[in-house]
């Protein structure tokens, strides 16, 4: 049996997620939503609907911290603390962001991560 007609409506790209934060989110903040690692591309005021960019495997993000995470080798796993959006090398109770794209020096505050 053939289908008589089909129609579709484009809604949005599949790499975004609707998100309404309880507190203000700044552009560049890393947000974990039910284990899904995202980044805010624009500021989102508290209690206001916005959109997050979902990070996919193989994408590269530049991370800047205000405190060094310490020396790493290329390929070192980098995690996100879900409650705060801060990055860490500690796996326990945290969500995998990805892997260091290059070695990170002990005092480096900016480095690239290949998303997992």
Secondary structure by P-SEA (a helix, b strand, c coil): ccccbbbbbbcccccbbbbbbcccccccbbbbcccbbbbbcccccccccbbbbbbcccbbbbbbbcccccccccccbbbbcccccccccccccccccccccccccccccccccccc
